[in-house]
Amino acid sequence: MSNGNEQNNLLGAYLAVGDDALKRSAVIERLRARLAKMGDMAFNSDDFDGELAEGGEIVSACNTIPFASPVRLVHVCNADKLKKADSEALVAYLGSPNETTVLLLEAEKLAKNTRLYKAVAGVGPKAVIDCALPKARELPRQVRAMATSHGIVMSEGAAAALVDLVGENTVHLDNELRKIALAHNGGDPVSEREVRQLVARTSEVKPWALTDAFAERNLAKCLGLLSKMDSASPHALIAMCTGRVRDLMGVQALRARGEVAAIARVLKVPDWKVKTMTAWARNFTPEELRRAVVAARDAERAMKSGSDPDAVFYRWLVDTLKRSS
């Protein structure tokens, strides 16, 4: 782009990609605000939904000459849902993009090995903007940071409770933080109790939360989580829990052979998780884990033979985690 320093610093295309919806939204708003300083965006922007739009239509918008502005914006949400032919039309366009248009593609997931991803990345080193969520264990920290933008401070427990109730969608989390800020009185940090009083549960518990509680051998926690998993299949849950049992058997076997250093490699888990899995493995004896696998086999047979799958899984869970008196 050649008209003005601000325009010269813009790339012909950007890709905001990742599952952090709030960050994607912020990227879009920042770019719109930047372009608005250069001209009236009311006459110089087009928005498309990749799930519905045709590639030729998007390319035509990109090739349109701007009016009373040196640059136009073409925004495509759900770019990861473009049909192959439509995606290929954009790949071809990105080989020589229009100098007076900024094409902004927005996607929750777009693999780096796709032609569209590579085409955008080829536009410039800063063309791809990572909007990935932090790891689940780091999300409460981000929520606490987000809370300060609404003029409130949250305790660690309050942030974790909000994630538990609302889920990982950052737009939804930010909306709830706005409501909490309006209801909160005083200068004390927002507490976990306050969050649970003000926020209704809108997210379902993830299956791996149950398998973690299972490995902790915390029956009460497992039953509490199970009551919040309305759509989870007992067939899938028993398979996941049995997989965790086999992992713990592997940890015990490797520790017994003095091969602790091999746990991460053999079980294909990150190094940081080895300490946690080793602690989990101490919650069971080798015989208890062996019995759990045998009982899981029998439970799955019972499920396939007509027994109530939910009742069978519940009984297996209780029998596996209860401790001998």
Salt bridges, closest charged atoms under 4 A:
GLU6 OE2 - ARG34 NE 2.58
ASP46 OD2 - ARG72 NH2 2.39
ASP47 OD1 - ARG32 NH2 2.53
ASP47 OD1 - HIS75 ND1 3.10
GLU88 OE2 - ARG115 NE 2.84
GLU106 OE2 - ARG24 NE 3.08
GLU106 OE1 - HIS75 NE2 2.90
GLU156 OE2 - ARG144 NH1 3.76
ASP164 OD2 - ARG196 NH1 3.42
ASP164 OD2 - ARG201 NH2 2.78
ASP174 OD1 - HIS150 NE2 2.83
ASP174 OD2 - ARG178 NH2 3.31
GLU176 OE2 - LYS179 NZ 3.45
GLU192 OE2 - ARG196 NE 3.17
GLU194 OE2 - HIS184 ND1 2.81
ASP212 OD1 - ARG244 NH1 3.01
GLU216 OE1 - LYS221 NZ 3.56
GLU259 OE2 - ARG257 NE 3.47
GLU287 OE2 - ARG290 NH2 2.93
GLU287 OE2 - ARG291 NH1 3.73
GLU288 OE1 - ARG217 NH1 2.82
ASP298 OD1 - ARG297 NH2 3.06
ASP319 OD1 - ARG315 NH1 3.16
ASP319 OD1 - LYS322 NZ 3.59
